[in-house]
Amino acid sequence: MSEFKAIVMKASDNVATVVEIIEPDTDAILEIEGQRVTVRVMERIPFGHKFAVRHIGKGDLVVKYGEPIGVATLDIGAGSYVHVHNVESSRGRGDR
């Protein structure tokens, strides 16, 4: 597999999507608009899931593929798993 274990589509993204399982304490190399960025992943990230590329504060938008997909319900540190335990979806809810 490629040296890139996760993808970031837009520079505005604050999460990366994993293209293979990443184990804790692994340096994930990303390419963001032609720049190589390394993020130390702190938790096991399953295939297809997300981790924070940089700190995301509680109440901040979570941005994937250049689009907001939710709001952080907790502070999320760089390299931390981003999923339903720390993000409230802003898409497809139907109740707001």
C-alpha positions, 0 to 999 in steps of 0.5 A: 500500500502507499505510504499515505495511510489517510487522505485529506481532500481540501486544505480546510479539512480538519480530519483525515480519512483512513485508507487502512487501519492505523494503530496507536502511536503511528505517524501518519503521513498526509499530503495536503495541497502538495505539502507532506504533513505528519500527524501522530495518531493516538488511537486505533483508527478503523478503515474508512474512519477519521482522525483529527489532523489538528486540534478541533475545539468543542463546538467547532465544525468538523470538516471533511472533503471541504464540507462541514459534517458535524460539530465537535461535542468535546475537544479533540486533539490532533491524532485522535479518533473522530467519530460519534463519541465526539461529533454530533452530525449536522447532516441528515438529522431531520430534527433541526 
